[in-house]
């Protein structure tokens, strides 16, 4: 998942609940496991991403000649609407992928298979612990497992840092603000901006966890009434209020190209900077995000994959999901991603470098980020709350609320939606 789609989730989940109340109590009768089977896989993302997962599906067919898996693209903009229609009619895809926590919300309402029935809890040993925790229901149900990863990095213009006589990119919060001020003093008009997470909860997420805070406690209670949450929001907001970070979002590569010295952006822009912005070649580099008082925690995004409860081929679908963690499937996906210049990161941390579509230096940055990363909360109600929480956080940056008030209001939203 690149950017969380919270819009429409409340409506979707309400319909899911109603649709599953009568038919979601028992799983659809399974088809003959030895008969020919065609499964549909609705993949949230772009057509190129659909193509790389289709490579894995074709490889699976080579080993299971009676099984055909057809991957279909759902755009992030309309994925919820199409899943809503499928849930209402109790017909549609056998396999879905979407936001990391989507399968939890669908699964608790009877629309997803608990993959523990098919032994897929064994994948936990191969997955990134933080991402696994995000994808798994608080009660331990495995309605989906991580399909891929995305993360952030600090991109910077080496020529502009050199102009300001700055020897190295910032490694701490203090160094970040100091570097911004040095760049300003050197006449750099655009010292810093944020792309992925700008004015959004994902942007705050990094600082919250770097300060030692979290959105929820271990038992899924809102956890924003803490000194750490206040410290994080104050620092993040001050990047805008005191240090001039733009509130308007500029795509990371464009920001670098138009003279921004330091940019926080997603891993996917690394693949295209030299190709799409040839004038920047040799003038930029990347590193991990600056560390806060509690460490260098970075947001880990991505998609989850699961099997719908109305599929006639749940066993086969679960076997395919397990296959997606195999060395051969990951290699096939990565190879096709390289051909298409896509920024694929495997859900297996041990494959981040070896099966990477990035240069070795770039892959090492992402590997370091992932080691200390955290993923979106898997707590009940988070998907419904995320957009409203973001609005409360924005209110501080825009001068409409103070830090404590905004955090208190955000916690109320989270508590209300927890059910």
N, C-alpha and C positions, 0 to 999 in steps of 0.2 A: 504494500500500500504505500502510494506516495503521500497523498493528502487525505486525511480522514473525511469521509462523507457522512456527516451526522444528520443532514437534512433528510426529512421524510422518515427517519427511523422510528419515531413515536407511532406514526400511522402504520408503518409496516409491522411493527411488533404487535400492535393491537390486533391487526388482521391475522397475523400469524397465530396469535393466541386463540382467536375465534375459530380459525380454520382448523387448527390442530385439536381443538377441544373434542371433536367427535371422531376424527379419523386418525389422530396422531397418537392414540393410546397404544396401538400395536403396529409393528412394522409391516409394510406391504409384503404380501406373500412373495417369496423369492422364486425366480425362474429356475429351471433346470440348469445346474451349474455346468453341465457338459454341452448344452445347446448353444448354437451361435448367439452371440450377444452384441448389440450395438449400444454403447453408452455415450451420453452427451455430457460434456464438461464445459460449463459456463465459466470462462476465465475473465475476471475483471482486470482491465488494463487496455493495452493497444493491440493492434493486429500483429505487430512484430513480436510482441510477447506471446500472443496466441500461437504464433508459428514456432517459437522455441519449445513450448510445451507440447505442441503437436509432434515434434521430433521424438520426444520421450514416449508419447502415445504410440507412434509408429514402431518404435523399438520394442515396446511392450507387446504389440501385435505379432512381431516376429517370433516371440517366445510363447505367445498364446494365440495361435492362428484363428481360433473361433471368436476372438474378442476384437471388436473395433471401437476405438474411442475417438469421437469427433469433438475437437475443441472449438468453441465459439466465443467470439469477443463480446464482452460487456464493457462499455465505457464506464469510467467512474461516475459520469453524470447520470446515467440511466440504469445502473446496476440495481439499485434499490427498487426501482419501479418494476423491472422485469422479475426480480425475485419475489416481489409482492404478488404479481400476477400468478407466478408458479405456486406460491404458497396458498393463494386463494383457491386455485383450481385443483390443488393437490396433484399436479402433473407438471412435468418440465424436466430439468436436468437431473442426471444421476449424481454428478459431482459439481461442486461449486468452489470457486476461490474468490476471496474478497478481503475486506479489511480484517486486520488481525483478530479483532474481537467479535466480528459479525457472527461467526459460527456458534459462539457461546450464547448470544442472544437468541438466535434461531433455535438452537438445541434445547434450551430450557423450556421452549414452547412446543417441543415435539417435532420440529421440522428437520432435525439432523440425527444421523445414526451416532450412537456413542461408540466410537471406534475401539474402545476397550474390549467390546464383544468380539473383535477380530484380532486382538493381540497387538494393536498399534501403540499401546503405551510403551512398548519396547523401544520406540523411536526416541524416547526421552533421552536415552544415553548418547544419541548422535546430535541432538539439537542444542542450540544455545540456551542455557538455563533461563536467562531472562526472557527470551522470546517464547520459550515453552510455557513459562508461567503466565505470560500474557494471553496465550491462545487457549489455555486450559481453564475450564469452568472452576469457580471456587470450590465446588463440591467434588472436584476431581474428575468429572466427566470429560472425555476427550471427543468433543464434537468437531474439532478441526485441529490440524497440526501446521506449523509454519511451512510455507512453500518457498519463500525467498526472503531476503533481507534488504533493507535500505538504511542508510545512516547519513550523518552529516560530517563535514570537514570544514576546516578554516582554509580558504583559498586566499592567496595574497599575491600582489604585484611586486616581484623582487626589485624591479627598477625603481618603483616609487618608495619602497622602504629604503633602498640605497640612497635615493635623493634626500631622504630625511635623516640619513646617517643612522639608520636603525639596523643593527647587525643581525637580528633574528626575529622571527615572528613571536608574538606573545604566548606565554605558556601558562599564565595565571590571570585571574580577574584583574588584579592590580596592574599587571603588565599590559593587559588589553586597554584599559582606560588611559594608561600612561602613553601607550603607543599611539592611540587616537589623537591625543593632545600634541604629541610630537609631530605627527603628520600634519595637523592643522598649522602648527607653528612653521612648518617647512613650506607652507603654501599649497598643500594638497587639499583641494576643495571637497573631495568626497573620500573621507578617511575610512568609513565603515558602513556596511549595510548587511541586512539579513534577508535571505531569499526564503527558503523553506522554513515555515514557522513564524514569519514576520507578523506581529500583532496577533498571533494565534497561540493556543495552549501548547503546541509543540515547541515553539520558541521558548516559552516559559519553562517547559519541562526540563530542559537542559540545566537551567540555573537552579531550579527547585531541587533536583537530585544532586547537583554539584554542591549545594549548600547543606546537604544531608537530610533534606525533606522528602516528602512524597505526597501524592494526591490522596492516597488511602492508607489506613493502617493494614496490618497483616490480616485482620478479620473484616476488611472492606468497610471500615467506617471512614468518613471524610476526615482528612488530616491536613487541613489548611490553616488551622488556628495555632500555628507553631512559630517560634522565632525564626526557624529556618525558612519557612514559607514567606515570612515577611522580609527577611534579608534578601531572598532570591528575587522577589517581586520589586523591591526597591532598587536593587542593582540593575535588573533587566529594564525597568522603566527609565532609569537614569541614563541608560545608553541612548535613549531617544530624547529625554527631557534635557539632559545636561551635555551630552556628547554628540548630539546631532544626527543620530541614525535616522534615516528617512522612514516615515510611516508608510509611504507608497512602496509596494513590492516591485522590485526590479529583478528579473531573472538573473541568476548568478553570473553566467558568462557575459551577458550584456552589461552588467554592472562593472565587471573587470574591464571590459572593452571600452567603456566610456569613462574610465579614470578612477573608479573606486579602488582603494588600496587594499582593503581587507573585506572579505565577503564570507558569511556563513551560509553554506548551501548544501544541497543533497549530493550524494555520491555520483548520481547519474550525469552531472554536468562535466565531470572529469574526462569522460570519453570524447566529448565533442569540442572542447575548447580549441585545440590546435587545428582541428578541421574547419570548424565554423568561424573561428576568429584567428585567422592565420597571422595577423599582426601581433598577436600576443605570444606567439611561439618563442620560447626562451625567456619570456618576461614574467612568468608566473610559476608558482609552486603551491604545495598544499601541506597541511599538517593537521594534527588533532585539535579539537576545541580546547581553549584555555581551561585549566582546572580551577574549581572553586575551593572553598574552605574544606570540603569533605572529599574532594577528588575530581577526576576528569570525566564524570559520567556523561554519556552522549545518548540521545534518543535513538532507538532501534525500531524502524518500521518494517513493513513488509506485508505479505498476504498470508492468509491461512487457507488451507484446502480441506474439504470434508465431503461426506457422502450424504445425500438427502434421504430422509426417512421414507419418502414415497418412491424411491428407486426399486425396481424389481431385481437389481443386480448389486445389492449392498456388499456381498462378499467379494465380488469381482472389483467393485469400486474401491473397497478398502485395500485390496491387494495391490491395485494400481497406485493408490496413495503411498503405500509402503515402498513400492518400486521406485517412486520419485526420490527416495533417499539413497538409492543404490549408487555405487560408483559409476556404473555405466550410464544410468539416466542423467546424473549430474554432468558427466562428461559430454553427453550428447547435447544437453541444454546449453552448456557453456560454449561448446564449439559453434552451435548455430547462432548463439548470441554474439560471438566474436564476428561472425560473417556479417551480421546485421548492425554491428557497432552498438550493441545494447549493453547497459550497465548491470548485468546479472551478478548477484551475490548469492551463493548457495546457502540453504538453511543450516548446513553443517559447518561449524566453525573451522574444522580441520581442512575444509576445501576452499576457504576464502581466498587463499593465495594460489594453490595448485590448480583450481578450476576457475580462476578469475578471468574476467574479460578486460581487466585493467593492466597497466604496466606493473611490474613488480614493486616499484616504489609507491605507486598509488595503492595497490593492494595491501601493502604493509601498513599504510596509514589507516585504512578501513579495518584491518585486522586488529590494530591497536585500539581503535574506537570501540569495536564490538566487544573486546575483552572486558571492558568496564561499562558496557552499555546497559540500558534499561529500556523496556518496551512499554507500550500503552497499558493502562490498567485493565484487567479482565473482570473487574468488579461489576455487580449488577447495576444497571442504569448509567454506566459511563458513556455509552454511545449516544444515549438521549441527552446527556448533560454537556458533552464536550463543547458544542457550539455556544451554549449559554455561558459556560465557564469562560470561554475565550472572550466573550463580550465584557464580562466583569473585569478581566485582566486588562483589556483594552481601555477600560474606563479610567484606569490609573494613568496610563501613558497619555491619554487625551485630556487629562486634567479634570475629569468629571467625578472622580471618587478618590478617596485616600486608600492607602494600602490595606489597612485593617478592614475597612468597610467592604472593599471589593472581595477580599478573601472570604469574609463572613458570608456575603451574598452567594459567592460561588459554592461554598460548602452547603448552603441551604438547598441550592439546585441539586447538588449531588445526593444529598440526603433524601430529598423529595422523590427523586427518580429511582432510588434504590429499592422502593417498594416495601 
